[in-house]
C-alpha cells in the first residue's frame, strides 16, 4: 500500500480518519449496564448530550467531536456522500457559526447537515423569528433531524438535493437566504453538478448574503466565479481532518438594519408570510 501522502486526497482522508477512529472505539458502562451504542475514548466518562433529541451521541477525545452509531453506519454505507468518518469538532462548529451575524439572519440554509452538529448550533443562536432549512439527501439522517427538531417550528428538514433550493424557497414563500452553510464534499462532484449547485446557491442568496463552506480542499474557489471576488478563507486545524473554512459573498450592501436597500433588492426579512 502506498504511503498516505501519495494517495488522492479523498482516499488519504478516509484512511486517516479510519486510523484515528479505530483507536477510539470502546464500549462504555452506562446506567445499570453497558452502552453498546457509544463510540468514545477509553477510560473516560461520557458526558450527557447537549441536546434533547436524536441519536445518542458520545464525545471524542482530541477535538471534542460527537459520534453516533447512526453517523458511523451511514458513513460505512455511503462514504463518498457522508465524506468524513467523524462529525465536525465543536471547535469547527464554533468557528463556522462565528461567520454569521445572527441578529440580521432571518433565513439560513444548510446543505448536508448529517446528524445535525452544525444545525443545533445554528438553531441555538438564531432569532425567534428566523428560519433554518436543512437540505439532507440521506433519508436516515433526514428522519433523525426531523426527530431532533420536532419541537422547533423554525427548523424545516428537506429530504432533497441541495440544487433544488430555489424551488424549495419559492414553495415556502421565501425570497432569499441570508446565509447558506455547506459541508458537502464539492471536490467529488462532477464539474457541471458543482457549477450548477454554485449557481443555484448564488441565486438563492440575498445581495450581501454569504455562502460558508468547510472543506478538505480549497479548490471550490476557482469555480465560485459568480460570487464577489473577495473571499475569506482559513485553514482550520482543530478538526479531524483539518478543514478550509471559506466565506463567499454575493455582491450587495446591507443597509445596517438587516435589510437591503430597496432599490437594489429585497432582503430575506421581507419573505412572504
Backbone as CSV, one residue per row, in Angstrom:
resi,resn,N_x,N_y,N_z,CA_x,CA_y,CA_z,C_x,C_y,C_z
1,UNK,0.844,-1.204,0.000,0.000,0.000,0.000,0.877,1.251,0.000
2,UNK,0.501,2.242,-0.802,1.275,3.466,-0.881,1.146,4.289,0.404
3,UNK,2.175,5.089,0.752,2.062,5.982,1.910,0.881,6.919,1.743
4,UNK,0.311,7.337,2.850,-0.889,8.188,2.813,-0.655,9.458,2.006
5,UNK,0.540,10.061,2.122,0.760,11.340,1.433,0.780,11.190,-0.077
6,UNK,0.908,9.931,-0.604,0.914,9.725,-2.044,-0.463,9.392,-2.592
7,UNK,-1.445,9.228,-1.735,-2.787,8.890,-2.179,-3.548,10.132,-2.594
8,UNK,-4.615,9.928,-3.378,-5.512,11.040,-3.699,-6.100,11.574,-2.411
9,UNK,-6.421,12.879,-2.326,-6.892,13.473,-1.077,-8.044,12.727,-0.439
10,UNK,-9.042,12.314,-1.225,-10.206,11.652,-0.636,-9.814,10.316,-0.007
11,UNK,-8.952,9.541,-0.695,-8.531,8.266,-0.143,-7.673,8.465,1.101
12,UNK,-6.782,9.438,1.045,-5.927,9.710,2.195,-6.760,10.099,3.398
13,UNK,-7.797,10.919,3.151,-8.651,11.349,4.241,-9.386,10.174,4.862
14,UNK,-9.896,9.274,4.028,-10.617,8.102,4.519,-9.719,7.265,5.415
15,UNK,-8.491,6.999,4.954,-7.582,6.153,5.726,-7.179,6.843,7.020
16,UNK,-6.894,8.147,6.925,-6.516,8.908,8.122,-7.619,8.854,9.167
17,UNK,-8.855,9.111,8.746,-9.975,9.099,9.683,-10.170,7.715,10.278
18,UNK,-10.023,6.671,9.457,-10.236,5.315,9.932,-9.199,4.944,10.984
19,UNK,-7.944,5.353,10.759,-6.899,5.085,11.739,-7.216,5.765,13.060
20,UNK,-7.651,7.022,12.971,-7.975,7.775,14.182,-9.118,7.121,14.950
21,UNK,-10.212,6.804,14.231,-11.401,6.320,14.921,-11.213,4.917,15.481
22,UNK,-10.368,4.095,14.829,-10.146,2.740,15.319,-9.505,2.751,16.695
23,UNK,-8.775,3.804,17.021,-8.126,3.890,18.323,-9.084,4.373,19.405
24,UNK,-10.316,4.724,18.993,-11.236,5.335,19.956,-12.557,4.582,20.097
25,UNK,-12.668,3.400,19.525,-13.883,2.624,19.648,-13.815,1.808,20.927
26,UNK,-14.766,1.999,21.800,-14.754,1.303,23.074,-16.172,1.188,23.586
27,UNK,-16.463,0.181,24.378,-17.775,0.017,24.993,-17.712,0.576,26.393
28,UNK,-18.602,1.510,26.694,-18.586,2.183,27.982,-19.763,1.774,28.841
29,UNK,-19.582,1.698,30.160,-20.706,1.386,31.030,-21.670,2.549,31.107
30,UNK,-22.960,2.254,31.197,-23.960,3.295,31.384,-24.788,2.915,32.595
31,UNK,-25.922,3.542,32.774,-26.726,3.321,33.956,-27.201,1.868,34.013
32,UNK,-26.609,1.096,34.933,-27.070,-0.267,35.159,-26.613,-1.261,34.116
33,UNK,-25.696,-0.893,33.215,-25.286,-1.849,32.200,-24.296,-1.241,31.241
34,UNK,-24.125,-1.906,30.099,-23.164,-1.453,29.094,-23.872,-0.783,27.945
35,UNK,-23.388,0.367,27.549,-23.945,1.088,26.411,-23.179,0.690,25.168
36,UNK,-23.732,-0.221,24.389,-23.048,-0.736,23.210,-23.152,0.196,22.012
37,UNK,-23.903,1.286,22.164,-24.069,2.213,21.046,-23.130,3.395,21.113
38,UNK,-22.192,3.341,22.038,-21.339,4.510,22.270,-19.940,4.279,21.740
39,UNK,-19.434,5.232,20.972,-18.060,5.212,20.487,-17.340,6.339,21.205
40,UNK,-16.363,6.002,22.032,-15.753,7.029,22.851,-14.335,6.637,23.228
41,UNK,-13.546,7.593,23.735,-12.187,7.280,24.139,-12.179,6.357,25.337
42,UNK,-11.207,5.464,25.465,-11.167,4.539,26.580,-10.957,5.242,27.900
43,UNK,-11.581,4.647,28.955,-11.376,5.100,30.328,-11.728,6.558,30.542
44,UNK,-12.736,7.013,29.853,-13.183,8.386,30.060,-14.702,8.392,30.193
45,UNK,-15.206,9.146,31.175,-16.644,9.200,31.407,-17.334,9.952,30.282
46,UNK,-18.456,9.436,29.821,-19.204,10.071,28.744,-20.099,11.154,29.321
47,UNK,-19.998,12.373,28.763,-20.832,13.477,29.229,-22.231,13.353,28.660
48,UNK,-23.253,13.865,29.367,-24.619,13.845,28.833,-24.684,14.662,27.562
49,UNK,-25.549,14.283,26.605,-25.663,15.051,25.366,-26.160,16.454,25.634
50,UNK,-25.727,17.380,24.780,-26.109,18.788,24.961,-27.386,19.119,24.222
51,UNK,-28.150,18.109,23.837,-29.388,18.331,23.106,-30.374,17.259,23.514
52,UNK,-31.651,17.508,23.264,-32.684,16.672,23.851,-33.121,15.511,22.983
53,UNK,-32.897,15.592,21.669,-33.460,14.571,20.797,-32.421,14.034,19.832
54,UNK,-32.835,13.028,19.052,-31.945,12.451,18.062,-31.187,11.269,18.603
55,UNK,-30.256,10.744,17.825,-29.470,9.596,18.223,-28.578,9.939,19.413
56,UNK,-28.306,8.931,20.265,-27.387,9.138,21.376,-26.008,9.446,20.837
57,UNK,-25.374,10.502,21.363,-24.064,10.914,20.899,-23.057,10.762,22.032
58,UNK,-21.789,10.555,21.696,-20.734,10.435,22.681,-19.558,11.296,22.275
59,UNK,-18.899,11.931,23.249,-17.833,12.868,22.948,-16.550,12.189,22.527
60,UNK,-15.768,12.888,21.672,-14.489,12.385,21.238,-13.370,12.884,22.129
61,UNK,-12.145,12.466,21.825,-11.022,12.752,22.710,-10.242,13.990,22.311
62,UNK,-9.770,14.052,21.066,-8.851,15.110,20.697,-9.522,16.447,20.476
63,UNK,-10.635,16.457,19.734,-11.224,17.722,19.322,-12.677,17.871,19.754
64,UNK,-13.147,17.053,20.650,-14.496,17.198,21.162,-15.570,16.904,20.148
65,UNK,-15.293,16.000,19.159,-16.326,15.668,18.193,-17.369,14.778,18.854
66,UNK,-18.581,14.765,18.297,-19.653,13.918,18.823,-19.945,12.826,17.805
67,UNK,-19.921,11.594,18.238,-20.107,10.465,17.329,-21.382,9.720,17.698
68,UNK,-22.162,9.337,16.709,-23.326,8.498,16.944,-23.204,7.241,16.102
69,UNK,-23.889,6.201,16.523,-23.907,4.964,15.756,-24.505,5.222,14.379
70,UNK,-25.545,6.065,14.322,-26.170,6.378,13.037,-25.145,6.977,12.080
71,UNK,-24.381,7.949,12.551,-23.393,8.603,11.686,-22.383,7.582,11.176
72,UNK,-21.885,6.732,12.066,-20.868,5.751,11.682,-21.423,4.759,10.662
73,UNK,-22.647,4.307,10.873,-23.269,3.359,9.940,-23.502,3.990,8.577
74,UNK,-23.964,5.237,8.564,-24.234,5.887,7.284,-22.932,6.150,6.526
75,UNK,-21.873,6.447,7.263,-20.583,6.630,6.601,-20.119,5.327,5.941
76,UNK,-20.265,4.213,6.668,-19.832,2.935,6.106,-20.653,2.574,4.867
77,UNK,-21.922,2.965,4.858,-22.785,2.640,3.721,-22.536,3.564,2.543
78,UNK,-22.335,4.879,2.823,-22.165,5.867,1.743,-20.976,6.778,2.035
79,UNK,-19.752,6.232,1.999,-18.586,7.031,2.392,-18.355,8.266,1.547
80,UNK,-18.662,8.212,0.238,-18.385,9.371,-0.619,-19.437,10.456,-0.427
81,UNK,-20.635,10.074,0.015,-21.674,11.076,0.264,-21.492,11.717,1.633
82,UNK,-21.168,10.904,2.650,-21.004,11.424,4.013,-19.682,12.172,4.131
83,UNK,-18.646,11.661,3.440,-17.364,12.362,3.270,-16.413,12.289,4.456
84,UNK,-16.891,12.134,5.684,-15.979,12.050,6.822,-16.462,10.980,7.777
85,UNK,-15.521,10.339,8.434,-15.880,9.271,9.353,-16.283,9.804,10.722
86,UNK,-15.993,11.060,10.996,-16.419,11.690,12.253,-17.093,13.016,11.938
87,UNK,-18.084,13.419,12.732,-18.709,14.731,12.528,-17.734,15.866,12.837
88,UNK,-18.137,17.079,12.522,-17.300,18.244,12.801,-17.016,18.364,14.289
89,UNK,-15.819,18.832,14.611,-15.473,19.086,16.008,-16.256,20.288,16.524
90,UNK,-16.358,20.395,17.852,-17.039,21.548,18.437,-16.316,22.840,18.088
91,UNK,-14.998,22.766,17.987,-14.224,23.953,17.628,-14.567,24.422,16.220
92,UNK,-14.716,23.488,15.286,-15.088,23.866,13.915,-16.503,24.418,13.873
93,UNK,-17.407,23.810,14.619,-18.783,24.299,14.685,-18.805,25.754,15.159
94,UNK,-18.031,26.048,16.208,-17.983,27.408,16.734,-17.391,28.372,15.709
95,UNK,-16.362,27.926,14.980,-15.732,28.808,14.015,-16.675,29.140,12.860
96,UNK,-17.384,28.140,12.364,-18.339,28.374,11.279,-19.447,29.318,11.750
97,UNK,-19.973,29.071,12.949,-21.051,29.921,13.483,-20.589,31.362,13.665
98,UNK,-19.306,31.552,13.942,-18.789,32.907,14.164,-18.811,33.763,12.900
99,UNK,-18.994,33.128,11.743,-19.042,33.856,10.470,-20.427,34.457,10.196
100,UNK,-21.393,34.173,11.063,-22.786,34.565,10.823,-23.197,35.690,11.766
101,UNK,-23.865,36.683,11.228,-24.466,37.746,12.038,-25.900,37.312,12.339
102,UNK,-26.101,36.691,13.488,-27.401,36.112,13.821,-28.469,37.167,14.098
103,UNK,-28.056,38.380,14.410,-29.040,39.445,14.613,-29.735,39.809,13.303
104,UNK,-29.004,39.697,12.201,-29.569,40.053,10.905,-30.155,38.859,10.163
105,UNK,-29.681,37.680,10.473,-30.066,36.494,9.699,-31.510,36.091,9.988
106,UNK,-32.334,36.099,8.948,-33.721,35.660,9.072,-33.937,34.292,8.441
107,UNK,-33.164,33.980,7.402,-33.285,32.678,6.736,-31.887,32.104,6.527
108,UNK,-31.653,30.938,7.083,-30.384,30.235,6.936,-30.682,28.859,6.354
109,UNK,-29.880,28.432,5.387,-29.996,27.078,4.845,-28.688,26.340,5.100
110,UNK,-28.799,25.030,5.261,-27.607,24.204,5.435,-27.687,23.023,4.485
111,UNK,-26.598,22.797,3.748,-26.501,21.650,2.853,-25.801,20.503,3.579
112,UNK,-26.393,19.326,3.545,-25.753,18.141,4.111,-25.493,18.226,5.595
113,UNK,-26.512,18.487,6.420,-26.295,18.628,7.860,-25.925,17.323,8.572
114,UNK,-26.166,16.178,7.922,-25.818,14.912,8.573,-26.620,14.691,9.827
115,UNK,-25.940,14.476,10.946,-26.648,14.264,12.206,-26.947,15.566,12.941
116,UNK,-26.594,16.704,12.343,-27.041,17.987,12.888,-26.095,18.698,13.823
117,UNK,-24.797,18.427,13.756,-23.844,19.085,14.646,-23.874,20.599,14.456
118,UNK,-23.800,21.049,13.205,-23.870,22.490,12.932,-25.296,23.001,13.082
119,UNK,-26.268,22.194,12.718,-27.676,22.615,12.768,-28.086,23.010,14.182
120,UNK,-27.664,22.223,15.158,-28.033,22.531,16.544,-27.421,23.855,16.991
121,UNK,-26.177,24.093,16.592,-25.533,25.362,16.952,-26.240,26.540,16.293
122,UNK,-26.661,26.370,15.052,-27.368,27.441,14.349,-28.702,27.732,15.031
123,UNK,-29.461,26.661,15.353,-30.774,26.838,15.976,-30.655,27.498,17.344
124,UNK,-29.605,27.170,18.086,-29.415,27.766,19.408,-29.154,29.267,19.333
125,UNK,-28.550,29.718,18.231,-28.156,31.122,18.116,-29.149,31.971,17.320
126,UNK,-30.058,31.341,16.605,-30.960,32.073,15.712,-31.979,32.918,16.455
127,UNK,-32.466,33.936,15.777,-33.567,34.745,16.288,-34.830,33.909,16.404
128,UNK,-35.747,34.302,17.267,-37.009,33.553,17.389,-37.835,33.560,16.112
129,UNK,-37.656,34.592,15.270,-38.444,34.679,14.040,-37.662,34.230,12.808
130,UNK,-36.510,33.584,13.015,-35.697,33.118,11.891,-36.149,31.738,11.427
131,UNK,-35.673,31.352,10.250,-35.940,30.019,9.710,-34.624,29.326,9.397
132,UNK,-34.606,28.012,9.603,-33.450,27.188,9.255,-33.935,26.050,8.358
133,UNK,-33.420,26.009,7.135,-33.803,24.988,6.168,-32.655,24.003,6.008
134,UNK,-32.896,22.742,6.342,-31.866,21.711,6.313,-32.070,20.802,5.110
135,UNK,-31.153,20.864,4.155,-31.222,20.027,2.953,-30.367,18.783,3.166
136,UNK,-31.028,17.663,3.422,-30.320,16.412,3.677,-30.819,15.327,2.735
137,UNK,-29.910,14.803,1.916,-30.275,13.811,0.913,-30.439,12.415,1.509
138,UNK,-29.703,12.123,2.565,-29.757,10.786,3.174,-31.054,10.636,3.975
139,UNK,-31.896,9.644,3.665,-33.192,9.521,4.356,-33.076,9.217,5.845
140,UNK,-32.069,8.447,6.246,-31.915,8.134,7.666,-31.538,9.377,8.461
141,UNK,-30.610,10.173,7.936,-30.257,11.428,8.590,-31.463,12.367,8.618
142,UNK,-32.236,12.410,7.539,-33.408,13.290,7.490,-34.401,12.940,8.581
143,UNK,-34.649,11.646,8.772,-35.583,11.222,9.822,-35.058,11.602,11.205
144,UNK,-33.763,11.415,11.405,-33.179,11.753,12.704,-33.248,13.253,12.965
145,UNK,-32.965,14.055,11.937,-33.054,15.511,12.084,-34.486,15.944,12.387
146,UNK,-35.454,15.316,11.718,-36.860,15.646,11.968,-37.238,15.352,13.418
147,UNK,-36.701,14.267,13.970,-36.959,13.956,15.382,-36.304,14.986,16.294
148,UNK,-35.069,15.344,15.965,-34.348,16.295,16.815,-35.059,17.641,16.908
149,UNK,-35.591,18.102,15.778,-36.159,19.446,15.725,-37.686,19.441,15.665
150,UNK,-38.282,18.351,16.117,-39.747,18.229,16.054,-40.453,19.343,16.830
151,UNK,-39.824,19.841,17.876,-40.460,20.868,18.717,-39.992,22.283,18.383
152,UNK,-39.258,22.442,17.307,-38.772,23.765,16.911,-39.384,24.137,15.561
153,UNK,-40.425,24.961,15.548,-41.105,25.301,14.285,-40.248,26.128,13.338
154,UNK,-39.115,26.637,13.793,-38.252,27.432,12.918,-37.456,26.561,11.960
155,UNK,-37.349,25.260,12.264,-36.473,24.363,11.503,-37.296,23.483,10.570
156,UNK,-36.929,23.457,9.285,-37.567,22.588,8.292,-36.522,21.628,7.741
157,UNK,-36.821,20.342,7.782,-35.924,19.335,7.211,-36.436,18.976,5.824
158,UNK,-35.570,19.111,4.818,-35.957,18.884,3.425,-35.119,17.732,2.876
159,UNK,-35.757,16.606,2.651,-35.065,15.421,2.128,-34.997,15.543,0.599
160,UNK,-34.079,16.385,0.142,-33.958,16.661,-1.290,-32.554,17.146,-1.602
161,UNK,-32.215,17.118,-2.890,-30.929,17.611,-3.348,-30.824,19.118,-3.089
162,UNK,-29.666,19.568,-2.645,-29.474,20.987,-2.359,-29.666,21.859,-3.591
163,UNK,-29.508,21.285,-4.784,-29.669,22.061,-6.020,-31.112,22.505,-6.234
164,UNK,-32.048,21.970,-5.454,-33.460,22.375,-5.560,-33.782,23.563,-4.654
165,UNK,-32.774,24.214,-4.116,-33.007,25.234,-3.093,-33.939,26.348,-3.566
166,UNK,-33.813,26.797,-4.792,-34.652,27.915,-5.246,-36.125,27.522,-5.306
167,UNK,-36.412,26.337,-5.793,-37.810,25.901,-5.836,-38.345,25.664,-4.434
168,UNK,-37.512,25.165,-3.535,-37.951,24.947,-2.150,-38.241,26.275,-1.460
169,UNK,-37.419,27.288,-1.733,-37.684,28.616,-1.169,-38.999,29.172,-1.695
170,UNK,-39.218,29.017,-3.005,-40.440,29.535,-3.618,-41.676,28.863,-3.026
171,UNK,-41.605,27.560,-2.794,-42.752,26.850,-2.221,-43.108,27.370,-0.834
172,UNK,-42.108,27.896,-0.121,-42.328,28.378,1.242,-42.518,29.888,1.307
173,UNK,-42.588,30.528,0.150,-42.787,31.963,0.124,-41.593,32.748,0.614
174,UNK,-40.397,32.160,0.497,-39.172,32.816,0.954,-38.455,33.419,-0.245
175,UNK,-38.101,34.685,-0.154,-37.437,35.354,-1.273,-35.977,34.936,-1.393
176,UNK,-35.243,34.999,-0.285,-33.810,34.721,-0.304,-33.362,34.103,1.020
177,UNK,-32.169,33.535,0.988,-31.466,33.151,2.218,-30.429,34.227,2.535
178,UNK,-30.201,34.451,3.807,-29.144,35.372,4.218,-27.800,34.657,4.290
179,UNK,-27.846,33.389,4.713,-26.638,32.575,4.800,-26.957,31.156,4.334
180,UNK,-25.999,30.553,3.662,-26.085,29.145,3.307,-24.791,28.486,3.767
181,UNK,-24.912,27.431,4.552,-23.770,26.713,5.110,-23.652,25.373,4.394
182,UNK,-22.439,24.932,4.129,-22.287,23.646,3.446,-21.026,22.910,3.870
183,UNK,-21.206,21.626,4.141,-20.078,20.738,4.390,-20.036,19.601,3.400
184,UNK,-20.909,19.647,2.381,-20.918,18.552,1.408,-19.611,18.570,0.613
185,UNK,-19.101,17.408,0.224,-17.788,17.336,-0.444,-17.836,17.777,-1.905
186,UNK,-17.738,19.061,-2.140,-17.786,19.593,-3.503,-16.699,18.988,-4.388
187,UNK,-15.570,18.625,-3.802,-14.439,18.155,-4.606,-14.726,16.856,-5.340
188,UNK,-15.724,16.088,-4.885,-16.008,14.819,-5.563,-17.176,14.940,-6.540
189,UNK,-17.807,16.118,-6.607,-18.916,16.304,-7.536,-18.391,16.485,-8.959
190,UNK,-19.169,15.991,-9.920,-18.836,16.261,-11.314,-18.873,17.768,-11.538
191,UNK,-18.026,18.236,-12.426,-17.845,19.679,-12.560,-19.134,20.419,-12.915
192,UNK,-19.984,19.832,-13.762,-21.232,20.501,-14.118,-22.192,20.555,-12.933
193,UNK,-22.250,19.472,-12.155,-23.103,19.468,-10.959,-22.582,20.479,-9.943
194,UNK,-21.270,20.557,-9.834,-20.647,21.501,-8.916,-21.003,22.938,-9.304
195,UNK,-20.847,23.251,-10.577,-21.120,24.617,-11.032,-22.604,24.945,-10.979
196,UNK,-23.448,23.975,-11.267,-24.886,24.211,-11.170,-25.296,24.508,-9.734
197,UNK,-24.756,23.739,-8.771,-25.089,23.983,-7.368,-24.586,25.347,-6.918
198,UNK,-23.432,25.751,-7.400,-22.922,27.084,-7.065,-23.824,28.179,-7.638
199,UNK,-24.305,27.984,-8.870,-25.222,28.973,-9.466,-26.520,29.056,-8.676
200,UNK,-27.088,27.897,-8.329,-28.336,27.877,-7.572,-28.147,28.541,-6.207
201,UNK,-26.997,28.285,-5.605,-26.695,28.869,-4.295,-26.567,30.384,-4.404
202,UNK,-25.844,30.843,-5.410,-25.676,32.287,-5.609,-27.023,32.967,-5.796
203,UNK,-27.885,32.378,-6.619,-29.182,32.989,-6.912,-30.128,32.926,-5.721
204,UNK,-29.911,31.971,-4.818,-30.779,31.831,-3.644,-30.394,32.786,-2.520
205,UNK,-29.217,33.398,-2.604,-28.753,34.313,-1.562,-29.248,35.734,-1.795
206,UNK,-29.556,36.418,-0.719,-29.848,37.853,-0.803,-28.554,38.597,-1.121
207,UNK,-28.626,39.721,-1.837,-27.423,40.534,-2.023,-26.790,40.868,-0.673
208,UNK,-25.503,40.663,-0.568,-24.817,40.837,0.706,-24.797,39.583,1.548
209,UNK,-25.535,38.547,1.110,-25.549,37.293,1.848,-24.269,36.509,1.648
210,UNK,-24.101,35.434,2.431,-22.843,34.694,2.399,-23.071,33.198,2.270
211,UNK,-22.181,32.566,1.510,-22.125,31.117,1.364,-20.881,30.656,2.115
212,UNK,-21.064,29.891,3.182,-19.969,29.491,4.066,-19.751,27.989,3.927
213,UNK,-18.527,27.610,3.544,-18.243,26.196,3.348,-17.082,25.767,4.240
214,UNK,-17.089,24.508,4.619,-15.927,23.898,5.281,-15.597,22.631,4.497
215,UNK,-14.376,22.588,3.945,-13.972,21.553,3.005,-12.532,21.110,3.275
216,UNK,-12.224,19.887,2.850,-10.862,19.380,2.983,-9.922,20.098,2.020
217,UNK,-10.420,20.423,0.830,-9.608,21.163,-0.146,-10.224,22.546,-0.349
218,UNK,-9.455,23.418,-1.001,-9.936,24.779,-1.258,-10.150,25.015,-2.749
219,UNK,-10.362,23.914,-3.488,-10.464,24.030,-4.943,-11.744,24.712,-5.406
220,UNK,-12.744,24.827,-4.549,-14.008,25.428,-4.965,-13.857,26.902,-5.312
221,UNK,-12.835,27.547,-4.793,-12.659,28.978,-5.049,-12.522,29.278,-6.540
222,UNK,-11.924,28.362,-7.288,-11.742,28.606,-8.725,-13.033,28.479,-9.516
223,UNK,-14.052,27.859,-8.925,-15.332,27.685,-9.611,-16.387,28.707,-9.175
224,UNK,-16.168,29.363,-8.056,-17.181,30.274,-7.500,-17.082,31.644,-8.150
225,UNK,-17.176,31.673,-9.450,-16.965,32.917,-10.198,-18.141,33.883,-10.121
226,UNK,-19.322,33.399,-9.747,-20.483,34.282,-9.666,-20.456,35.160,-8.425
227,UNK,-19.685,34.750,-7.434,-19.647,35.492,-6.177,-18.680,36.661,-6.269
228,UNK,-18.758,37.559,-5.287,-17.839,38.689,-5.238,-16.405,38.155,-5.202
229,UNK,-15.472,38.839,-5.866,-14.102,38.319,-5.977,-13.384,38.163,-4.639
230,UNK,-13.752,38.974,-3.654,-13.099,38.873,-2.355,-13.759,37.759,-1.543
231,UNK,-12.983,36.777,-1.137,-13.495,35.720,-0.272,-12.549,35.544,0.911
232,UNK,-13.116,35.167,2.046,-12.309,34.947,3.243,-12.062,33.448,3.372
233,UNK,-10.829,33.057,3.635,-10.527,31.636,3.766,-9.464,31.414,4.830
234,UNK,-9.635,30.357,5.596,-8.635,29.989,6.602,-8.530,28.473,6.677
235,UNK,-7.369,27.999,7.056,-7.146,26.562,7.227,-7.273,26.258,8.702
236,UNK,-8.311,25.515,9.063,-8.648,25.298,10.469,-8.165,23.919,10.897
237,UNK,-7.242,23.892,11.854,-6.569,22.650,12.241,-7.295,21.859,13.321
238,UNK,-8.185,22.498,14.067,-8.823,21.814,15.197,-10.026,20.972,14.761
239,UNK,-9.770,20.101,13.831,-10.802,19.191,13.334,-10.109,17.977,12.745
240,UNK,-10.810,16.855,12.716,-10.302,15.651,12.063,-11.163,15.381,10.838
241,UNK,-10.608,15.565,9.620,-9.310,16.157,9.298,-9.394,17.682,9.334
242,UNK,-8.274,18.396,9.234,-8.324,19.860,9.145,-9.154,20.307,7.943
243,UNK,-9.755,21.475,8.067,-10.665,21.967,7.036,-10.332,23.394,6.617
244,UNK,-10.603,23.693,5.341,-10.640,25.076,4.884,-12.036,25.622,5.178
245,UNK,-12.100,26.735,5.871,-13.372,27.428,6.101,-13.349,28.673,5.230
246,UNK,-14.260,28.723,4.265,-14.253,29.809,3.281,-15.613,30.482,3.229
247,UNK,-15.605,31.804,3.130,-16.835,32.595,3.042,-16.867,33.300,1.687
248,UNK,-17.866,32.944,0.874,-18.122,33.625,-0.392,-19.300,34.566,-0.189
249,UNK,-19.207,35.771,-0.720,-20.300,36.733,-0.551,-20.908,37.098,-1.899
250,UNK,-22.227,37.316,-1.863,-22.910,37.814,-3.043,-22.840,39.333,-3.026
251,UNK,-22.555,39.915,-4.165,-22.404,41.365,-4.244,-23.663,42.062,-3.751
252,UNK,-23.492,43.144,-3.012,-24.627,43.882,-2.459,-24.282,44.369,-1.077
253,UNK,-24.934,45.423,-0.637,-24.637,46.019,0.653,-25.848,45.961,1.564
254,UNK,-25.622,45.524,2.820,-26.676,45.630,3.826,-26.803,47.084,4.256
255,UNK,-28.030,47.517,4.568,-28.204,48.921,4.933,-28.039,49.163,6.422
256,UNK,-27.623,48.116,7.172,-27.381,48.281,8.605,-28.566,47.923,9.453
257,UNK,-29.709,47.663,8.856,-30.902,47.302,9.613,-31.365,45.887,9.292
258,UNK,-30.446,45.074,8.823,-30.818,43.713,8.466,-31.610,43.675,7.178
259,UNK,-31.484,44.696,6.343,-32.234,44.737,5.082,-31.354,45.296,3.980
260,UNK,-31.740,44.992,2.759,-31.042,45.506,1.589,-31.713,46.797,1.145
261,UNK,-30.938,47.694,0.587,-31.503,48.907,0.002,-32.623,48.511,-0.955
262,UNK,-33.852,49.033,-0.780,-34.989,48.630,-1.613,-34.748,48.822,-3.102
263,UNK,-33.885,49.783,-3.457,-33.609,49.985,-4.878,-32.754,48.873,-5.459
264,UNK,-32.116,48.090,-4.573,-31.213,47.050,-5.048,-31.896,45.682,-5.044
265,UNK,-32.553,45.332,-3.950,-33.190,44.024,-3.868,-33.919,43.895,-2.540
266,UNK,-34.663,42.783,-2.404,-35.318,42.510,-1.131,-34.436,41.610,-0.284
267,UNK,-34.292,41.953,0.990,-33.586,41.069,1.917,-34.550,39.982,2.362
268,UNK,-34.040,38.899,2.895,-34.900,37.771,3.226,-35.946,38.105,4.281
269,UNK,-35.709,39.174,5.062,-36.675,39.524,6.098,-38.011,39.953,5.497
270,UNK,-38.035,40.168,4.190,-39.277,40.555,3.525,-39.995,39.354,2.895
271,UNK,-39.583,38.133,3.285,-40.245,36.989,2.672,-41.724,36.973,3.035
272,UNK,-42.529,36.403,2.141,-43.970,36.352,2.370,-44.308,35.477,3.560
273,UNK,-45.292,35.893,4.314,-45.731,35.111,5.488,-47.117,34.558,5.221
